[in-house]
């Protein structure tokens, strides 16, 4: 009996040891699986974060473009009103509209040249020349800004780069 008991005890001990080893292996495997799942979850969370940041940046860019477009449209509408007044030879009122349009959109020198045209039509040549000088200064500052943007790779094909501005920038940037 003792021998049989020892054999039975021995096999029980062997089974307990086997279960312990199996539990240890299963615990390690479970930890590996959990780590892989955590890593995958972290990667997915990072992808969601990046996508959300990209979407937010795209929405911000779209909102900025819309705001610029609205400003440009407001300035153009005021300029068109000034043009109608100019055709009616209401130069003082046209000047007021052109100045309003410049306040709405200070990035276009067209408004200054239109004011100069009004002074020219009124035969106030000194003020006409002064307005032309202001238009050239504005054009030069836009050219410098455009040159800075091109150096950063953002200026080419921009909405503010009209053929007239390209011509002016080219002539203003050439050494005398």
Residue, then its C-alpha position, 0 to 999 in steps of 0.5 A: x500500500x505504501x508503495x501504491x500510495x507513493x505512486x498515486x502521490x507521485x502522479x498527483x504531484x506530477x499532475x500538480x506540477x504539470x498544471x503549474x507549468x501549464x498555468x505559467x505558460x498560459x499566463x505568459x501567453x496571455x500576457x503576450x496576447x494582452x501586450x499585442x492587443x494593447x499595442x494594436x489598440x495604441x496604434x489604432x488610437x494613434x491613427x485616430x488621433x492623427x486622422x482627427x488632427x488632419x481633419x481639424x487642420x483641413x477644416x481650419x484651412x477651409x475656413x481660412x480660405x472661405x474667410x479670405x474669399x468672403x473678404x475678397x468678394x466684399x472688397x470686389x463688390x465695393x470696388x464694383x460700386x466705386x466703378x459704377x460711381x466713377x462711370x457716373x463721374x461721381x469721383x468723390x463718392x467713388x474714392x470713398x467706395x475704393x477706400x472702403x474696399x481697401x479696408x475690406x481687402x488691403x491685399x489688392x493695389x487695384x483699389x489705390x490705382x482706382x483712387x488715382x484714376x479718380x484724382x486724375x479724372x478730377x485733374x488733381x495730379x499731385x494726389x494722383x501721383x501720391x496714390x500711384x506711389x502708394x499703389x507701388x509701395x503696396x505692390x512692392x510689399x506684396x512682392x516681398x511677402x510673395x517672395x518670402x512665401x515662395x522661399x518657404x514653398x507656399x507662394x507659387x500659384x497662390x490666389x493673390x498672385x495675379x498676372x499684373x502682380x507677377x509683372x509688377x513683382x518682376x519689375x520691382x524686384x529687378x535691380x535698377 
